[in-house]
Amino acid sequence: MNELLLPIMIVVLASLFQGTFGIGMKYVKPLAWEAWWIVHATVAMVVFPLAWALLVVPDLCGVIAQAPTNELVAGAALGFAWGIGGIMFGVSVGYIGVSLTYGIVMGLCSIAGALIPFFLRFDSINKASIPFILAGLALLAVAVYIVTIAGLRRDKKLAEVGGEIQGIKKGKAFRTGLVIASASGLLSAMLAVGFDNTVEIGKLAEQAGAIPRNTALARWVVVLAGAYLMNAGYAVMLLIKNKSFGSFKTPGMGKALKWAVIAGLLWFAALGTYGQGVALMGDMGTMICWPTMLGLSLIVSNIAALMTGEWKGMAGPLKLMSLGVLVIIVATVLMSYASTLKGA
C-alpha cells in the first residue's frame, strides 16, 4: 500500500496542472489563435519535455537511438492521432457547443485511454482488481454525463438571461457534431495509448541510469514528437492561410505570449508528472492513472470556473455539477483501491 501512495499522489498533482492549464486559453487575444497556439505547442511539446528529459535521463539521445523502431513509430503516430483529435474538438464545438463537446470528449478520452491498455494487458492484470477498475470506469462515465448536463443547463440559463453562449446547431448538423466529438474523444485517448506503447524506451532509459519514475520523460519525447508535428503543422497552415504572422506585432500581445508559455508549462507539467506516476505503478499504470487524472482534473477545472465566476447565479446547475464531482471522487477511490490489489 505504501509503495502505491507516491504514484497516486503524483497523479493528484498532475490533475492540478491538467485542470488549470486551460486558464491561459482565456488570454489568446490580441494574438490570432494560430499564433498563440504555435507558441503554446512549442513550449508544451518540445521545449519543456526535451529540457526536462535531458536533465533527468542520462544519454537521452543514445536511448532514443537504441529504441525499438516499432515503439518509435507507434508512439509518434499515436501522438499525431491525438493531435487530429484536438483539431476535431474545436470543430465539434461549432456544432454542439462547448459543454456537450467537453463532456463527450472527456468521457470517451478517459474511458478509451484506460480500456485499450486494459484489453492489451488483460493477462497481466490481477483478477481481483478487475471489478474495481470496471466499476470505477463506469462511475466515471456517469460522472462525466452528470457534469455535462450541468454545463448544458448552465448554458441554457445563460441564454435565457441574455448571456453570451456558443450556438448549437440542430438536426443533421447536430448529429454530425456528435459524430465529430465522439471521434475526437477516441483520438484524444491516443496520447495515453501512445505512452503505454513505449515501455521498452522506458527500460532503456533506466539502463542508462535514469531513476524509474524519470524514465517517463524519455517516452514522452517520442510521443510528443508526433503530436507536435500535427499541431505545429496545422498552426503554420492557418498562419499562411489567414496571413496572420503579423499578429505577433500586435500591440499588447506580450500578455498573450506570456499566457501561451504558462499554459504550455502547465500542460506538460501535467503529462510529465502523470507519466512518472504511471512508471512507478507498472503494468496497471495507464489504466488506473489516466482516468484518475482526467476525473480529478475535471474537479479542478470546475473549481477554477467557480472561482472565476462562471457559475455565479447558477444554483441548480451548480448542485448537479457538485453531484458529478462526488461521483468522480467515488470513482477515483475505487480505481485507487484497484491499484492496491496489484500484488494480491
TAUR-V863188 format. One record per pair of residues at least 24 apart in sequence whose ideal C-beta (glycine too) atoms are under 10 Angstrom apart, sorted by the first residue. I is the first residue (numbers start at 1). GAP is how many residues later the second one is. If there is no record, write none. Layout:
i->[I,I]
gap->[GAP,GAP]
//
This chain:
i->[1,1,3,3,3,3,3,4,4,4,4,4,4,4,4,4,4,4,4,4,5,5,6,6,6,6,6,7,7,7,7,7,7,7,7,7,7,7,7,7,7,8,8,8,8,8,8,8,8,8,8,8,9,9,10,10,10,10,10,10,10,10,10,10,10,10,10,11,11,11,11,11,11,11,11,11,11,11,11,11,11,11,11,11,11,11,12,12,12,12,12,12,12,12,13,13,13,13,13,13,13,13,14,14,14,14,14,14,14,14,14,14,14,14,14,14,14,14,15,15,15,15,15,15,15,15,15,15,15,15,15,15,15,16,16,16,16,16,16,16,16,16,17,17,17,17,17,17,17,17,17,17,17,17,17,18,18,18,18,18,18,18,18,18,18,18,18,18,18,19,19,19,19,19,19,19,19,19,19,19,19,19,19,20,20,20,20,20,20,20,20,20,20,20,21,21,21,21,21,21,21,21,21,21,21,22,22,22,22,22,22,22,22,23,23,23,23,23,23,23,23,24,24,24,24,24,24,24,24,24,24,24,25,25,25,26,26,26,27,27,27,27,27,27,27,27,28,28,28,28,29,29,29,29,29,29,30,30,30,30,30,30,30,31,31,31,31,31,31,31,31,31,31,31,31,32,32,32,32,32,32,32,32,32,32,32,32,32,33,33,33,33,33,33,34,34,34,34,34,34,34,34,34,34,34,34,35,35,35,35,35,35,35,35,35,35,35,35,35,35,36,36,36,36,36,36,36,36,36,37,37,37,37,37,37,37,37,37,37,38,38,38,38,38,38,38,38,38,38,38,39,39,39,39,39,39,39,39,39,39,40,40,40,40,40,40,40,40,40,40,40,41,41,41,41,41,41,41,41,41,41,41,41,41,42,42,42,42,42,42,42,43,43,43,43,43,43,43,43,43,44,44,44,44,44,44,44,44,44,44,44,44,44,44,44,45,45,45,45,45,45,45,45,45,45,45,45,45,45,45,45,45,45,46,46,46,46,46,46,46,46,47,47,47,47,48,48,48,48,48,48,48,48,48,48,48,49,49,49,49,49,49,49,49,49,49,49,49,49,49,50,50,50,50,50,51,51,52,52,52,52,52,52,52,52,53,53,53,53,53,53,53,53,53,53,53,53,53,54,54,54,55,55,56,56,56,56,56,56,56,56,56,56,56,56,57,57,57,57,57,57,57,57,57,57,57,57,57,57,57,57,58,58,58,58,58,58,59,59,59,59,59,59,59,60,60,60,60,60,60,62,62,62,63,63,63,63,63,63,63,63,63,63,63,63,63,63,63,64,64,64,64,64,64,64,65,66,66,66,66,66,66,67,67,67,67,67,67,67,67,67,67,67,68,68,68,68,68,70,70,71,71,71,71,71,71,71,71,71,71,71,72,72,72,72,72,72,72,73,73,73,74,74,74,74,74,74,74,74,75,75,75,75,75,75,75,75,75,75,75,75,75,75,75,75,76,76,76,76,76,76,76,76,76,76,76,77,77,77,77,77,78,78,78,78,78,78,78,78,78,78,78,78,78,78,78,79,79,79,79,79,79,79,79,79,79,79,79,79,79,79,79,79,80,80,80,80,80,80,80,80,80,80,80,80,81,81,81,81,81,81,81,81,81,81,81,82,82,82,82,82,82,82,82,82,82,82,82,82,82,82,82,82,83,83,83,83,83,83,83,83,83,83,83,83,83,83,84,84,84,84,84,84,84,84,84,85,85,85,85,85,85,85,85,85,85,85,86,86,86,86,86,86,86,86,87,87,87,87,87,88,88,88,88,88,88,88,88,88,88,89,89,89,89,89,89,89,90,90,90,91,91,91,91,91,91,92,92,92,92,92,92,92,92,92,92,93,93,93,93,93,93,94,94,94,94,94,94,94,95,95,95,95,95,95,95,95,95,95,95,95,95,95,96,96,96,96,96,96,96,96,96,96,96,96,96,97,97,97,97,97,97,97,97,97,97,97,98,98,98,98,98,98,99,99,99,99,99,99,99,99,99,99,99,99,99,99,100,100,100,100,100,100,100,100,100,100,100,101,101,101,101,101,101,101,101,101,101,102,102,102,102,102,102,102,102,103,103,103,103,103,103,103,103,103,103,103,103,103,104,104,104,104,104,104,104,104,104,104,104,105,105,105,105,105,105,105,105,105,105,105,106,106,106,106,106,106,106,106,106,106,106,106,107,107,107,107,107,107,107,107,107,107,107,107,107,107,108,108,108,108,108,108,108,108,108,108,108,109,109,109,109,109,109,109,109,109,109,109,109,109,110,110,110,110,110,110,110,110,110,110,110,110,110,110,110,110,110,110,111,111,111,111,111,111,111,111,111,111,111,112,112,112,112,112,112,112,112,112,112,113,113,113,113,113,113,113,113,113,113,113,113,113,113,113,113,113,114,114,114,114,114,114,114,114,114,114,114,114,114,114,114,115,115,115,115,115,116,116,116,116,116,116,116,116,116,116,117,117,117,117,117,117,117,117,117,117,117,117,117,117,118,118,118,118,119,120,120,120,120,120,121,121,121,121,121,121,124,124,124,125,125,125,125,125,125,126,126,126,126,126,126,126,126,127,127,128,128,128,128,128,129,129,129,129,129,129,129,129,129,129,129,130,130,131,131,131,132,132,132,132,132,132,132,132,132,132,133,133,133,133,133,133,133,133,133,133,134,134,135,135,135,135,135,135,136,136,136,136,136,136,136,136,136,136,136,136,136,136,137,137,137,137,137,137,138,138,139,139,139,139,139,139,139,139,139,139,139,140,140,140,140,140,140,140,140,140,140,140,140,141,141,141,142,142,142,142,142,143,143,143,143,143,143,143,143,143,143,143,143,143,144,144,144,144,144,144,144,144,145,145,146,146,146,146,146,146,146,146,146,147,147,147,147,147,147,147,147,147,147,147,147,147,147,148,148,149,149,149,149,149,150,150,150,150,150,150,150,150,150,150,150,150,150,151,151,151,151,151,151,151,151,151,152,152,153,153,153,153,153,153,154,154,154,154,154,154,154,154,154,154,155,155,156,157,157,157,157,157,158,158,158,158,161,163,188,189,189,189,190,190,190,191,191,191,191,191,191,191,191,192,192,192,192,192,192,192,192,192,192,192,192,192,193,193,193,194,194,194,194,194,194,194,195,195,195,195,195,195,195,195,195,195,195,195,195,195,196,196,196,196,196,196,196,197,197,197,198,198,198,199,199,199,199,199,202,202,202,205,206,210,211,211,211,212,212,212,212,213,213,213,213,213,213,213,213,214,214,214,214,215,215,215,215,215,216,216,216,216,216,216,216,216,216,216,216,217,217,217,217,217,217,218,219,219,219,220,220,220,220,220,223,223,224,224,227,270,270,281,281,282,282,282,283,284,284,284,284,284,285,285,287,287,287,288,288,288,288,288,288,288,289,289,289,290,291,291,291,291,292,292,292,292,292,292,292,292,293,294,295,295,295,295,295,295,295,295,296,296,296,296,296,297,298,298,298,299,299,299,299,299,299,302]
gap->[338,339,277,278,337,339,340,273,276,277,278,280,284,332,333,335,336,337,338,339,331,335,207,270,271,274,275,206,267,269,270,271,272,273,274,275,278,281,282,329,332,269,272,273,280,281,284,324,327,328,331,332,264,268,203,262,263,264,265,266,267,268,269,270,271,279,283,259,262,263,265,266,267,269,270,274,277,278,279,281,282,285,321,324,325,328,261,265,280,281,284,288,320,324,256,257,260,261,263,264,280,283,255,256,257,258,259,260,261,262,263,264,275,278,279,280,282,283,255,258,259,274,277,278,279,280,281,282,283,284,285,286,317,250,253,254,257,277,280,281,283,284,248,249,250,251,252,253,254,255,256,257,276,280,283,248,249,251,252,253,255,256,275,276,278,279,280,282,283,247,251,274,275,277,278,279,280,281,282,283,284,285,286,242,243,246,247,249,250,277,280,281,283,284,241,242,243,244,245,246,247,248,249,276,280,241,244,245,275,278,279,282,283,236,239,240,243,278,281,282,285,232,234,235,236,237,238,239,240,241,242,243,234,235,238,233,237,282,228,229,230,231,232,233,235,236,228,231,232,235,218,221,223,224,226,227,217,220,221,222,223,225,226,213,216,217,219,221,222,223,224,225,226,228,229,203,206,207,210,211,212,213,214,215,216,218,221,224,57,202,205,209,211,214,200,201,202,203,204,205,206,207,208,210,211,213,200,203,204,207,209,210,211,212,213,215,218,221,222,225,199,211,212,217,220,221,223,224,227,49,194,195,197,198,201,202,223,226,227,190,193,194,195,196,197,198,200,201,210,222,196,209,217,218,219,220,221,222,224,225,191,195,217,219,220,221,222,223,224,225,227,42,45,183,186,187,189,190,191,193,194,219,223,226,186,189,190,193,218,219,222,217,218,219,220,221,222,223,224,225,180,183,184,187,216,217,219,220,221,222,223,224,225,226,227,34,38,175,176,178,179,180,181,182,183,184,185,186,187,219,222,223,226,175,178,179,181,182,186,218,222,214,217,218,221,172,176,213,216,217,218,219,220,221,223,224,168,169,171,172,173,174,175,176,178,179,219,222,223,226,167,170,171,174,175,166,217,162,164,165,168,169,216,217,220,152,157,161,162,163,164,165,166,167,168,169,171,219,163,164,167,159,162,149,153,154,155,157,158,159,160,161,162,216,220,144,145,147,148,149,151,152,153,154,157,158,159,160,161,162,164,147,149,150,151,152,156,145,146,148,149,150,151,159,145,148,150,157,158,161,142,143,146,138,139,140,141,142,143,144,145,146,147,152,155,156,158,159,137,140,141,154,157,158,161,139,134,135,138,139,141,142,131,133,134,135,136,137,138,151,152,154,155,130,131,132,133,136,127,130,123,126,127,128,129,130,131,133,148,151,152,126,128,129,150,151,153,154,124,149,153,119,120,122,123,124,148,149,152,118,119,120,121,122,123,126,144,145,146,147,148,149,150,151,152,118,122,145,146,147,148,149,150,151,152,153,113,117,120,146,149,109,111,112,113,114,115,116,117,118,119,120,144,145,148,149,111,112,114,115,116,119,141,143,144,145,146,147,148,149,150,151,152,107,110,114,143,145,146,147,148,149,150,151,153,105,106,107,108,109,110,112,113,145,146,149,27,31,102,105,106,107,108,109,110,111,112,141,142,144,145,148,149,104,105,107,108,141,143,144,145,146,147,148,149,150,151,99,100,103,104,106,143,146,147,150,24,98,99,100,101,102,103,104,105,106,145,98,101,102,105,141,144,145,148,97,100,143,144,147,91,92,93,94,95,96,97,98,99,100,91,92,94,95,96,98,99,90,94,144,85,86,89,90,92,93,84,85,86,87,88,89,90,91,92,93,73,75,84,87,88,91,72,73,74,75,79,83,86,71,72,73,74,75,78,79,80,81,82,83,84,85,86,56,70,71,72,73,77,78,79,80,81,82,84,85,54,55,58,68,69,70,71,72,77,80,84,53,54,57,67,68,70,48,49,50,51,52,53,54,55,56,57,66,67,69,218,48,49,51,52,55,66,68,74,77,78,81,47,50,65,67,76,77,79,80,83,84,42,45,46,49,79,83,196,199,41,42,43,44,45,46,47,48,49,78,82,195,221,40,41,44,73,74,76,77,78,79,80,81,39,75,76,77,78,79,80,81,82,83,84,34,37,38,41,42,79,82,188,189,191,192,195,33,34,35,36,37,38,40,41,74,75,78,184,187,191,33,36,73,74,75,76,77,78,79,80,81,35,75,76,77,78,79,80,81,82,83,181,182,185,27,30,31,33,34,75,78,79,82,180,181,182,183,184,185,187,188,221,26,27,29,30,33,74,75,78,179,180,183,73,74,75,76,77,78,80,81,178,179,72,73,75,76,77,78,79,80,82,83,173,174,176,177,178,180,181,26,75,78,79,82,170,172,173,174,175,176,177,178,180,221,74,78,172,175,176,70,73,74,76,77,80,81,170,171,174,72,75,76,78,79,80,161,166,167,168,169,170,171,173,166,168,169,170,168,73,76,77,166,167,75,162,163,164,165,166,158,159,160,158,159,162,213,216,217,157,158,212,213,215,216,217,218,214,217,210,212,213,214,216,155,158,159,206,208,209,210,211,212,213,215,208,211,203,207,210,156,201,202,203,204,205,206,207,208,209,151,154,155,158,201,202,204,205,206,208,200,204,195,196,199,200,202,203,151,152,155,156,159,194,195,196,197,198,199,200,201,202,150,154,158,194,197,198,193,196,152,156,188,189,190,191,192,193,194,195,196,151,152,154,155,158,187,188,190,191,192,194,195,150,186,190,182,185,186,188,189,152,155,156,180,181,182,183,184,185,186,187,188,189,147,150,151,154,180,183,184,187,179,182,174,175,176,177,178,179,180,181,182,148,151,152,154,155,170,173,174,175,176,177,178,180,181,173,176,168,171,172,174,175,152,161,164,166,167,168,169,170,171,172,173,174,175,151,154,159,160,163,166,169,170,173,165,168,161,163,164,165,167,168,151,156,157,159,160,162,163,164,166,167,159,162,161,156,157,158,159,160,152,155,156,159,152,150,106,101,102,105,33,36,37,29,32,33,35,36,80,83,99,31,79,82,83,86,93,94,95,97,98,99,101,102,30,93,97,25,26,28,29,30,32,33,24,25,27,28,29,76,79,80,83,84,90,91,94,95,27,82,87,89,90,91,94,25,26,89,24,25,77,80,83,84,86,87,73,76,77,74,73,69,65,68,69,64,67,68,70,60,62,63,64,65,66,67,68,58,61,62,65,60,61,63,64,65,55,56,57,58,59,60,61,62,63,64,69,51,54,55,58,59,62,57,56,59,60,48,51,52,54,55,48,52,44,47,44,24,27,58,61,57,60,61,59,51,54,55,57,58,54,57,48,51,52,44,47,48,49,50,51,54,46,47,50,45,37,40,41,44,36,39,40,41,42,43,44,47,39,34,29,30,32,33,34,36,37,40,29,32,33,35,36,31,26,27,30,25,26,27,29,30,33,26]
//
